[in-house]
Structures are given as structure tokens and as C-alpha cells.
Amino acid sequence: MTVFEFGGRLLVVDCGMLLGKTNSPGVDVTLPDWSHYRDRLGD
């Protein structure tokens, strides 16, 4: 997931799910952290 900001607006580009690496036992899915944008999701 990548978030671009221009003119006060946010553009989120998400190209799918990233599975955990084989050297990370117990990691099945990596989820993005939206907490920084929580108050700006309407933008």
C-alpha cells in the first residue's frame, strides 16, 4: 500500500496482499497501519 498526497487530497494505491516471507515463521499476512490517516480518510 502506498499513499500519495497532493493538494490536500489522499490517493491510496493498493496492489493486493503481501504474504509473509519464508524466513518469518508464524507470519501469514502483513496488514497496513492506517492509524496515521485515520482522521483523514475522507480526504
Distance bins in CASP14 RR format, pairs under 12 A and 6 or more apart:
PFRMAT RR
TARGET T0000
AUTHOR 0000-0000-0000
RMODE 2
METHOD distances of the structure
MODEL  1
1 10 0 0 0 0 0 1 0 0 0 0 0
1 11 0 0 0 0 0 1 0 0 0 0 0
1 12 1 0 0 1 0 0 0 0 0 0 0
1 13 1 0 0 1 0 0 0 0 0 0 0
1 14 1 0 1 0 0 0 0 0 0 0 0
1 15 0 0 0 0 1 0 0 0 0 0 0
1 16 0 0 0 0 1 0 0 0 0 0 0
1 17 0 0 0 0 0 1 0 0 0 0 0
1 18 0 0 0 0 1 0 0 0 0 0 0
1 30 0 0 0 0 1 0 0 0 0 0 0
1 31 0 0 0 0 1 0 0 0 0 0 0
1 32 1 0 1 0 0 0 0 0 0 0 0
1 33 0 0 0 0 1 0 0 0 0 0 0
1 34 0 0 0 0 1 0 0 0 0 0 0
1 36 0 0 0 0 0 1 0 0 0 0 0
1 37 0 0 0 0 0 1 0 0 0 0 0
2 10 0 0 0 0 0 1 0 0 0 0 0
2 11 0 0 0 0 1 0 0 0 0 0 0
2 12 1 0 0 1 0 0 0 0 0 0 0
2 13 1 0 1 0 0 0 0 0 0 0 0
2 14 1 0 0 1 0 0 0 0 0 0 0
2 15 0 0 0 0 1 0 0 0 0 0 0
2 16 0 0 0 0 0 1 0 0 0 0 0
2 32 0 0 0 0 1 0 0 0 0 0 0
2 37 0 0 0 0 0 1 0 0 0 0 0
3 9 0 0 0 0 0 1 0 0 0 0 0
3 10 1 0 1 0 0 0 0 0 0 0 0
3 11 1 0 0 1 0 0 0 0 0 0 0
3 12 1 0 1 0 0 0 0 0 0 0 0
3 13 1 0 0 1 0 0 0 0 0 0 0
3 14 0 0 0 0 1 0 0 0 0 0 0
3 32 0 0 0 0 1 0 0 0 0 0 0
3 33 0 0 0 0 0 1 0 0 0 0 0
3 34 0 0 0 0 1 0 0 0 0 0 0
3 36 0 0 0 0 1 0 0 0 0 0 0
3 37 1 0 0 1 0 0 0 0 0 0 0
3 40 0 0 0 0 1 0 0 0 0 0 0
3 41 0 0 0 0 0 1 0 0 0 0 0
3 43 0 0 0 0 0 1 0 0 0 0 0
4 10 1 0 0 1 0 0 0 0 0 0 0
4 11 1 0 1 0 0 0 0 0 0 0 0
4 12 0 0 0 0 1 0 0 0 0 0 0
4 13 1 0 0 1 0 0 0 0 0 0 0
4 14 0 0 0 0 0 1 0 0 0 0 0
4 37 0 0 0 0 0 1 0 0 0 0 0
4 43 0 0 0 0 0 1 0 0 0 0 0
5 11 1 0 0 1 0 0 0 0 0 0 0
5 12 0 0 0 0 0 1 0 0 0 0 0
5 36 0 0 0 0 0 1 0 0 0 0 0
5 37 0 0 0 0 1 0 0 0 0 0 0
5 40 0 0 0 0 1 0 0 0 0 0 0
5 43 0 0 0 0 1 0 0 0 0 0 0
6 43 0 0 0 0 0 1 0 0 0 0 0
7 43 0 0 0 0 1 0 0 0 0 0 0
8 40 0 0 0 0 1 0 0 0 0 0 0
8 42 0 0 0 0 0 1 0 0 0 0 0
8 43 1 0 0 1 0 0 0 0 0 0 0
9 40 0 0 0 0 1 0 0 0 0 0 0
9 41 0 0 0 0 0 1 0 0 0 0 0
9 42 0 0 0 0 1 0 0 0 0 0 0
9 43 1 0 1 0 0 0 0 0 0 0 0
10 34 0 0 0 0 0 1 0 0 0 0 0
10 36 0 0 0 0 0 1 0 0 0 0 0
10 37 1 0 0 1 0 0 0 0 0 0 0
10 38 0 0 0 0 0 1 0 0 0 0 0
10 39 0 0 0 0 0 1 0 0 0 0 0
10 40 1 0 0 1 0 0 0 0 0 0 0
10 41 1 0 0 1 0 0 0 0 0 0 0
10 42 1 0 0 1 0 0 0 0 0 0 0
10 43 1 0 1 0 0 0 0 0 0 0 0
11 37 0 0 0 0 0 1 0 0 0 0 0
11 43 0 0 0 0 1 0 0 0 0 0 0
12 32 0 0 0 0 1 0 0 0 0 0 0
12 34 0 0 0 0 1 0 0 0 0 0 0
12 37 0 0 0 0 1 0 0 0 0 0 0
12 40 0 0 0 0 0 1 0 0 0 0 0
12 41 0 0 0 0 1 0 0 0 0 0 0
12 42 0 0 0 0 0 1 0 0 0 0 0
12 43 0 0 0 0 0 1 0 0 0 0 0
13 32 0 0 0 0 0 1 0 0 0 0 0
14 31 0 0 0 0 0 1 0 0 0 0 0
14 32 1 0 0 1 0 0 0 0 0 0 0
14 34 0 0 0 0 0 1 0 0 0 0 0
15 32 0 0 0 0 0 1 0 0 0 0 0
16 29 0 0 0 0 0 1 0 0 0 0 0
16 30 0 0 0 0 0 1 0 0 0 0 0
16 31 0 0 0 0 0 1 0 0 0 0 0
16 32 0 0 0 0 0 1 0 0 0 0 0
17 28 0 0 0 0 1 0 0 0 0 0 0
17 29 1 0 0 1 0 0 0 0 0 0 0
17 30 1 0 0 1 0 0 0 0 0 0 0
17 31 0 0 0 0 1 0 0 0 0 0 0
17 32 0 0 0 0 0 1 0 0 0 0 0
18 24 0 0 0 0 0 1 0 0 0 0 0
18 27 0 0 0 0 0 1 0 0 0 0 0
18 28 0 0 0 0 0 1 0 0 0 0 0
18 29 1 0 0 1 0 0 0 0 0 0 0
18 30 1 0 1 0 0 0 0 0 0 0 0
18 31 0 0 0 0 1 0 0 0 0 0 0
18 32 0 0 0 0 1 0 0 0 0 0 0
19 26 0 0 0 0 0 1 0 0 0 0 0
19 27 0 0 0 0 1 0 0 0 0 0 0
19 28 1 0 0 1 0 0 0 0 0 0 0
19 29 1 0 0 1 0 0 0 0 0 0 0
19 30 1 0 0 1 0 0 0 0 0 0 0
19 31 0 0 0 0 0 1 0 0 0 0 0
20 26 0 0 0 0 1 0 0 0 0 0 0
20 27 1 0 1 0 0 0 0 0 0 0 0
20 28 1 0 0 1 0 0 0 0 0 0 0
20 29 1 0 0 1 0 0 0 0 0 0 0
20 30 1 0 1 0 0 0 0 0 0 0 0
20 31 0 0 0 0 0 1 0 0 0 0 0
21 27 1 0 0 1 0 0 0 0 0 0 0
21 28 0 0 0 0 0 1 0 0 0 0 0
21 29 0 0 0 0 0 1 0 0 0 0 0
21 30 0 0 0 0 1 0 0 0 0 0 0
22 28 0 0 0 0 0 1 0 0 0 0 0
24 30 0 0 0 0 1 0 0 0 0 0 0
34 40 0 0 0 0 1 0 0 0 0 0 0
34 41 1 0 0 1 0 0 0 0 0 0 0
35 41 0 0 0 0 0 1 0 0 0 0 0
37 43 0 0 0 0 1 0 0 0 0 0 0
END
